[in-house]
Amino acid sequence: MSIADGAAPLPEPGRKRAFRLHRTSFGALALTGASALRLGLQFAMLPILARLIGPAEYGLVALAMPFILLANVLSDGGMGYALGRQREVSRDQESTVFWLSAAIGLTLALACAAAAWPMGALMDQPRLPLLIVALSPILLINSLTTVANGRIIREGRFAIFAAGDLISTVASALTALAAALAGWGAWALVAQQLVLWICKLAWVSSRAGAPIRLHYRFQEARKLLTFGAHTIGAILADFVSRNLDSLIVGGVLGATALGYYAMAYQIVRAPDMLISGPFYLYIFTAVARTAHGASREAMQDLAAAALRLGAFALAPLFVGLALVADLAVTLVLGDKWLEAIAPLRFLAAAGFFFCVCSIVATTFMGLGRTALRLKLSILLGVVTIATVAAVVRFGLEPVSAAAAGAMAVVCAVYLHVLARELKMSHGRLAAAFVPAALGCAAMAAAVLGARAALSSAPPGLELAGMIALGAVTYAAVIWLGARRRLMADLRAFGAAQALADAPVDPAIA
C-alpha cells in the first residue's frame, strides 16, 4: 500500500535507519563487484606489462615493494578502523588524528628513504635505493586517508571505496601501460603505484566530507592509538604468517618447488580477495554498531550469523577449487605446472580455515577486543611457521597438507575463544557451518560422480560442466534446506547496519 492509499509514512528515525541499511548493503555489494573488476583488470594487465618491462625490471620493483608494504601497515597508526568503530567523532578529534597520522606517515617515508642506500648495498642492487625513495611517498599518502576512511566506514558508505578502487585501478593501469610503452622499465611500475595511491587519496578525501583544521591534542587520540597498536600488531602477525612460509619452502626445497607453492597460494587467495574483504568490512560495522549497548544474546546471534554467511559464500569456492584443481591447472597454466595440483588442493582447505579465522578476528575488532585479536594472530603465525619449518624437508605435498592441518587447529582455537568470550555453546557455533557443509557434500558427490561421464569431453568443456554442475547442486541444497535461515541472518545484519542512534561507547581499547 502506498502513502497515497492511506499508509502512514515511516517516522524520521525509521527512514534514516532504512536509508543507512540500503546504503551500507549496496555499498558492500558494490565493493565486491569492484574487487572482481579490479582483479580481472590486474590479471589482464599482467602479461602485457610483463612483456613490455621484462623480468629483471619486475624483479627490482619486487625487491623494493615489500619494504614499502610492510611500512604501509604502520602508516596510519591503525586509527582508521578505530575511528570507524565510534558512533560519533568530533571535528577536533578528527583533526588530531589527521595530523598525528600524517606525522607517522611522513616519519616512515623519511625512514624508508634513509634506509634505501644501506638496503641497496646489502642486496648488491645499485638501482634499488632510488626506487625505494620514489615509492616512499606512498606511506605519507596512505596516512592522509586515515580520517576519510574512518568516516566512510563509520557511516557505512562502502560504495565510495568501490568507486575509488575502480578509479585508482584504471588510472594506475593506464599510467603503467603508457610508461612501459615509453620505455620506462621499472619506473613504469613505480608510476603505477604512485598514481594508484594519489587517486585513492583524492577520491576518498573529496567524498568523505571530513573538514580538517589546525588542531592537535594527543589526549584525544590516545585510546584510538591503543586500538590501532593492537590492530597493527595483528596485521603484522598475519603478514609474517602469510609470507615467511614461502621463504622457508624456497630455502629448503628450492626455487622450483617455491614456484609451485607460490602459484597455488596465489590462486587460493583469489576467493579471499574477491569476497571476504568487503564481507569483513560489513561484519566490522555491524558488530561495532550492535556492541554499543546490545544484549549478549544479540551479539551471539550476530556472531553465528557471520560464520553461517561466511561459510555459505566461501566454502563452495574452496571446495570447488579442490575438486577441479587438476582440470584448472592443466587447462589454464599448462602441463609444466602439474606439480602445483596437490599443493593447491591442500592449500584450498587452509584458505577456508584462514577466512574463518578472519571472520572471528573481525568480530573481535568490532567488539573492541583488539588485544585478544592480536594474541590470536600471533598464535596463528607461530603455529603456521613452526609447522611449515618442521615438515618442509619431507617435500611440497606434505608441507602443504601440514599447513592445512595447522590452520584447522588454529581455526578451532579461534572458535573456542569466540564461544568463551560471548558465553555461547560450541555446538551453536559448529551448527553455523552445517548448511555450507551439506551443500558442499552434495556438490562434491555430484562433481565426482559426473567426472567419469565427462572424461572424454574436451578439457574446457569438462571444466565448465563441473563448475556448472557443482554450482547448481550447491544452490539447490541451500535453497531447499537453508534459505530461510540465511535470509534471517541477512536481515539481522541489515538491522545491525541500520543502527545509528545508540550512545557512544568510549571504551574502544
N, C-alpha and C positions, 0 to 999 in steps of 0.2 A: 504494500500500500504506500502510495506517495504522500508527501506532505499535503499536496492539493486535495487528496482524498480524505483528509482529516487526521492523519497520524501526527503525533506531536514530534517536533524536531528534537534531535539529541541535545541535551544541555551542553553548555560550553565546555566543561571538563571532559565530557564524553566525546565531543567532536575532536578535541585535542588529542585524546588517547587514541582514537581511531586513526587520526592522521599520522600520529607517530608510529603506530603499528604498521600501516601500509607503507610508509616511507622507509622504515627500517627493513621490513621484509623484502620490498622491492630492491632496496639497496644491496641486500645480501645476495639476491639472485643476480643482480647486475654485476656484482663483484665476481661471482662465479663465472658468468659469461665472459667478463673481461679477462679473467685468468686464462680461460680456454683460448681466447683470441690471442692473448699475449704469448702463450706457449706455442701456438700454431705459427705465429709470425717469427718467433725465435728459431724454431726448427726449420722454417723455410729459409731464413737468412743464413743459417749456419753453413751450409755447403757453399753458398755464394761467397761469403766473406772468407771462408777457408781457402778457396781457390785464389781469390784476389790477394790475400795477405800472406799466406804461406805458414807452415808450421813453426818456423823459427821466430817470426814476429808474434804469432799467437803465444808461443812459449814465454816470451819476455813479459807480456802482459799477464799471463797466468802466474808468473813469479811475483809480480807486483800486487795483484788483486787480493791475495789472502791477507796481507798486512792491512790493506785498506778495509776489507770486510770485517776483520776482527776488531779494528779500532772503531768502525762504524757502529758496532754493537754498543759501545760506550758513549757515543757522541751526544745522545740526548739525556744521559743520566738515568734512563729508564722512566722518565717522568711523563711520557706521552700517555701510557696506559693508566698511570696514577691519576692524571687529570681526567681521563675518560671515565674513571670509576666514580668520581664525585658527582653528586647531584647538581651542585651549583659551585661556580668558581668566580671569585671577584676579579675585576679588571686589574686590581693591584697584584693579586696572586698570579694571574696570567703574565703580567709584565715582569714580575720577579722570575718566574720560571723561564720566560723568554731570554732574559739577559744572562741568567745562570747557565742555561743550556748552550747559549751562544758562546759563552766563555769556555765551557767544557769542549765544545766542538773546535774552537779556534786553538786551544791548547793542544788538543790531539793532532790537529792538522800541522801545527808547527813542530810537534814532537816527531811525527812521521817524516816530515821534510828533513829534520835534523838527523834522523837515523838512516836516511836513504843512502848516504855515501858509505857508511860502515856496512850496510846490508849488501850494497853492490860489490864492495871489496871482499866480503865474506863469501859471496857466491861467484866471484870472479866474472861479474857481468857489468862492464863499464857503462852500458846504456841504461841499466836498471834505475839508478838514482833519479835521473830526470823524469822517468815515467812515474815513479812514486811521488815525486814533488808535484807533478802535474795532476795526479789523481787525488792528492791530499785535500784540496778544497771540498771534495765530496763530504768530508767529515763536518766541516762548518755548515755546508748547505743542509745536510740532514738535521743538524741540531736546530736550525732555524725553523724547521717544520714542527717542532715539538708541540707548541701551543695550538697550532692549527689542527694537528692530528688529534690532540686531546679533545678539542671542542667538537670535531666531527664525530669522533667515537661516542662522546657523551650524548650528543643529540641524535645518534643513530642514522646519520646521513651518509650511509656507505656508498651510495651511488656516486658521490664525489670522488671517492677513492677509485671506483671503477672507471669513471671518465678520465681521471688523472693517469691511471695505468695505461689506458689506451693512447692518450695523447702523448705521453712521455715515451712509450714504446715505439710508436710510429715515428715520432720526430727523431729519436735517437737512432733507429734503424736506417732512416733515410740519410742521416748525417754520416753514419758509418759507411754506408754504401757509396755516397759521394766522395768521402775522403779516401776510401780504398781505391776507387776508380782513378783518383788523382795521384795515387802512388804514395800515400802517407804511411803505409805499413802499419806498424804497431800504434802509431799515433791516431789512426782511424778508430781503433778500439778505445783509446783514451777519450777522444772526442765523443764517442758514443756514450760513455759513462757520464761525462760531464753534462751533456745535453739532457740525458735521462733525468739526472737529479735536479738540474736547473728548471726543467719543465714541471717536475713534481712540486718543487718549492713554489713556483709562480702560480700553479693551479690551486693547490690547497690553501695558500695564503690568500688568494683572491676570493675563494669561495667560502672559507671558514668564517670570515667576518669577525676576526679577533683583533680589536684595536690594541696596540701596544704603546705604552708611554714610558717616559723616563722615571721609572720607579723600581726600587730594589730593596727588599728586606728579607734577609736569609731565613728568618724565622717562619715566613710564610711558605717556604719550600722544604722545611726540614722533614716533615712527615712524608712528603712526596718523594724526597730523596731516599728515605728508608725503604719505601715501597720499591723505588726504582733500583736501588742497590741489590735487593733480593732478586728482582726480575732480571737484571743484567747477569747476576751470578748464575741463574738458571739457564739463561740463553747461552752463556759461555760454556757451561757444562754440556748442554746439548750440542754445541758447536764441536767440542772436543770429541764427544761420543760418535758424532757423525763423520768425522774426518780422520781421527787418529787410527781407526781400524784399517783404513786404506794404506796408511804409511806402514803399518805392521805387515799387512799382506804383501805389499810391494817389496819391503825389506827382506822378508823371509822367502817368499815364493817367486819373486822376480817381476819384471815389468809386464811380461805377457799375461801371467796369472792376474796381476792387478788390473790389466785392461779388461779381462772378462768380469772380474768382480766389480769394477767401477761402472762398466756398462750396465750390468744387472742392477746395480744400486741406483743408477740414474733412471732406468726405466721404472723401478719400483717407486721412486719419488714422484712420478707424474701424477698418480691419483691424489697423493697428499697435497701437491701444489695446486691441483685443479679444483678440488672440492673443499678440503679441510681448512684451508686458510680463511676463506670467508665464513665458514661454519664456526671456527674458533672465535672469530670476532663477534659473531651472533650470540654464541654461548656467553662470552665475557660480558657483553652489555646486558643480556637478560639476567644473568646471575647477579651482577652488580646492582641492578635495579631492584631485584627481588630481595637481596640481602639486607636492604635498608628497612628494618622493622618487620620483615616477614617471619612467619612461623617456621618452626623446624620442619613441619610436615610439608610446607610449600617448597622448601629447599630440597627435601628428599624427592618430591615429585619431579622437580626440575632436573635434578642430577640424574635420575633414572631416565627421564625423557631424553636428555642429551646423549646418554650412552645408547639408548634404543635407536634414536635417529641417526647417530653417527655410525653404528653398526649396520643399519639398514642401507645407508648410502655407500659406505666404504667396503664392507665385506664382499659384495659380489664383484667389485673391481679387482680386489686382490686375489680372491679365489678364482675368478675367471682368468686372470693373468697366469696363475699357476697351471690351470687346466690346458691353456693353449700356448704355453711357453715355447714348446718345440716348433709349432707351426709359425708363431710370430717371429721368432728369432731367425729361422731359416728363410722365411719369405722377406722380411724387412731388412735384416742385417747381412744375410748370406751365410754360406757354409763355413766360412772361416771363423764364425762366432758360435759354433755349435757348443763349445765348452762353457758358454755362458748360460746354457739352458738350466742345468742343475742348480747353480747359484741363484738364478732368477726365481726358481720355484721356492727355494727355502727363504730367500730374502723377501718374497711376497708375503709370507707369514710374518716375518719380522716387521715389515712395513705396516701391516694391520695392527699388530700389538703396539707399535710405536704411536700410531694415531690414537689408539685408545688411551694410552698414557698422556698424550697431549690434550685429549678432551678432559681428563681428570685434572691435569695441571691447569688448564684454562678455568675450570670450575673453581679451583683454589684461588686463582688470581682474582676472579670476580668476587669471591668471599673476602678478599684482602689477606689471605693466608699465604703471602709470598715467601715467608721464611720456610714454611713447610714445603712449598713448591721447590725451593732451592735445594733442600735436603734430598728430596726425591730425585731431582735432576742429577745431583752428584752421585746418588746411588746408581742411577741408570748408566751414567758414564763409566763409573768404576766397574760395574758388573760387565758391561759390554766390552770394554777394553781388556779386562782381565781374561774374559772368556776367549776372545779372539787371540790374545797373546798365548794362551795355554794350548789352543787347538791348532793354530795355523800351521805348525810343522807337519800335520797329517794330510794337508792338501786343501784344495779350494772347496770341494764339496763338503768335507767335514766341518771346515770353519764356517761355511755359510749355514749349515744345519745347526751348529752350536750357537751362532749369533741369533738364529730364530728361537732356539730354546731359551737362551738368556733373556731375550725380550719378553717371552711368555712368562717367565718367572717374575721379572720386574713388573710386568703388567698386573699380575696377581697381587703384588705388593701395593701398587698404586690403588687398586680397587679395595683392598683391605683397609688402607688408610682412609679412603673416602668413606667407607662404611662406618669406620670408627669415629671420624670427625662429625658426621651427620647423624650418628647413632641410629643407623638403619641396618637391617639384616643383610648378610652376604647373599642370601637367597634372592632377595629382591633385586640386587644389582645383577646377579647372574641371570635372572629372568629377563633382564633388558636385552640380552643377546639372543633369546630364543627365536623371535621372528626371523632375524637375519640368518641364524643357524639352520632353521628349517628350509628357508628359501635357498640357501647355498647348497644344502644337501640334495635337494631336488634338482637344482641346476647341475651339480656335479654328476648325478646319476643320469640325467638326460644327455649331457655332453659326452660322457664316457660311453654310454650305450649307443650313441649315434656315430662314434668315431669309425667303427668298422664299416658302416653303411656308406660313409662319405670318403673312405680311404682312397678310392680310385679316382676321385674328383681332382681337378687342378688345385694346387695348394691355396691359391687365393680364394677360390670358391669354397673350399673346405673350411678355411678360417672364418670367412664371412658367415657360413652356415652355422658353425659352432657358436659364434658370438650371438647371432640372432636367436638360435635355439635356447641358449643359456639365458638371454635377457627375457625372452617370453616366458620361460619356465619360472624364473625367479619372480617376475612381475605377477604371474598367475597365483603363485603360492602366497605372496604378500597380500594380494588383493582379496583372496578368499579367507585368509586367516588373521590378518593383522591390520587391515586398512583403518578400521575404526580406532584401534589403539594408537596408531601413528598419527591419525588426524587429531586425536585428542592431545597428543604430545605437541603437535604444531600449534594448536590453539593455546596450550599452556605457555609456549614460548611467545606467541603473539601477545597474550595478556601481560607477560613479564616485560616485553618490549614497550608496551603501551604505558607502563608506569612512568609517571613523571613528577608526581606531586608529593612523594614521601619526603620526610625530613632528611637532612644531610647527616650521614654518619661520619664524624670526623676521624674515627679510628681506622684508618686505611692501612696501617702497617701491621 
